[in-house]
Amino acid sequence: MKGAKSMEKLIEAIAKTLVDNQDNVDVKKIEGESTVVYELRVDKSDVGKIIGKKGNTARAIRTILNAAGRRAGKKVMLEIIE
C-alpha cells in the first residue's frame, strides 16, 4: 500500500500523544490482498487511553485510517494489543 510507512507513523504519533509510556508504543503492518491490518501495541496501563470512553478514541483513529485506506483502494483495520 502506497504511503504505508506514513500511515504507521501517523498511528504512532497519535498513540504517543495519548499514552504515558511512549517508549512502549509499537505499530506493525500486516498486508493482505485487499486489507491492511495495523497492530498497535501499547503498555497495559495505557490501553484505556487509546480506546477512550465508550471506544470513541479508537473509533476516531479507525475513521482516519479508513479514509486514508479508501484513497489507496484498500480496507484498513486497526487492532489494539496490550
N, C-alpha and C positions, 0 to 999 in steps of 0.2 A: 504494500500500500504506500503510495507516494506521500511523503510527509509523516511517515510513521514515527520517526525519531522526534519530530516536533510534537506529535501527539503524546509521546511518552514524557517529554519534557514538560508539556502543559499539565498533564496529570500530576507529575511530581511537584511542580511549582504550586499547584492548587493545594495538594495534600500538605506540603511543608508549611504553608501559611496557616493551616488549621490545627496541626498537631503540636505537642510539646516536645516529643522526641524526634526531631527532624532527621537525625542520623539513621533512624530505623525505617525510613520511607524507601521503598523499592518498587519499581514498576517493571513488569515483564510482559512482553508481547507474544501472543500465540496466534499465528495467522493461518486461516483456512482458505478455501476457495472463495467463499462469499462472505465470510465472517472473520472479524478480528476481535480477539478477546485480550483485554488488558487486565493483568492481575496486579492489584495494588496491595502491597504488604505494608502494614504499619504495626507499631508496638501495640500489644494487647490493651494497654491503658488508653490508647488513642482511637480505638475503633469507633467508639461512640461519637467522637468529634467528627469523624469522616462521615458517618451515617447521618448524624443530626437528628433533631426532633422529628419523629414520625417519618424518618427517612428523607426529609426534604433536601438535605445537603447532598446525599448520594444521588438523589433524583436529578438535582440541578447539574451535577458533574456529568451524569449519563446523558442529559439533554444536550449539553455542549458537545460531547463525543459523538452522539448520533447525528447532529447537524454537520459536523466535520466529516463523518463517515459517508453521509449521503453524497457529498461532493465527490468523494472517491468511488462511489458506487458499491460500497460495502456496508454490511451491518456491523456496528461496533458495540461491544458489550464490555462492561466493567465488573469485575469480581473483586470484592474487598475481602482480604485474607488477613487474619491476625498473626 
